[in-house]
Amino acid sequence: MASQQTGTTRRRRPAFTQSQSAEQPTRHPAVALAMALPCAVLLVLLFGGWDQMANQAEALVDLIGR
């Protein structure tokens, strides 16, 4: 028969899963925006998302205007 452990065992978390907030400060939201915005603009231009975004904005304006 298999033996059971009756007590709870504490395991250490691997080093790669532990938070490193003490070593690395968090990024400011403006920096994250500055990194993501050029990528978003490039994707909009490459895949023709401008027309879809204009359609969505027009629908939102119509909805607010009611």
N, C-alpha and C positions, 0 to 999 in steps of 0.2 A: 504494500500500500504506500501511497505517497504521503509524505509527512507535511503537516501544515505548520506555518509559522503563526504563532498566536500574537506576537507583539508587532507593532508597526516599525518598520525599518525606515530610517531617514536616508535618502540618497542625495548626493550633491548634484546640482545641475551642471551640465557640461559648461565649459568656459564660454563657448560661443553663444549660449542662450542667456547668459547673465547680462543684466543691463550694464551699459557702460556710460551712464549719464554722468558719473563723477569724473570720468576721464574726458569725455567729449561733450561740450555744451550743445544744446539743441540749436537748430538753424532758425533764423528769423523768418517769419512768413514772407517777407518781401524778397528774400533771397530765393526761397522756393518758387515764388511767382516768377522771378526773373529767369529761373532755370526752365520752368515749364512753359511759359508763354511763347518763346520762340519755337519750341517743338509743336505747340498747338497751332500756331500760325502756319507753320510749314505743312502740317497735315491738312489743314483747311485748304490751303492753296493746291496741294498735290491731288487731293481727292475730290475737289469741287464741292466742298462743304459750305462754301459761301452762299450759294443759292438756297440751300436748305436752312441755313441760319437766318437768312433774310425772310424766308417764308414763315419760320417759327416766330420771328420778331413781329412780323405783320399780324399773325394770328393772335399774339399776345396783346398787341396794341388794340386790335378789334375787340378782344375780350375785356380789356380794361375800359375801353370807350363806351361800353354798354351801360 
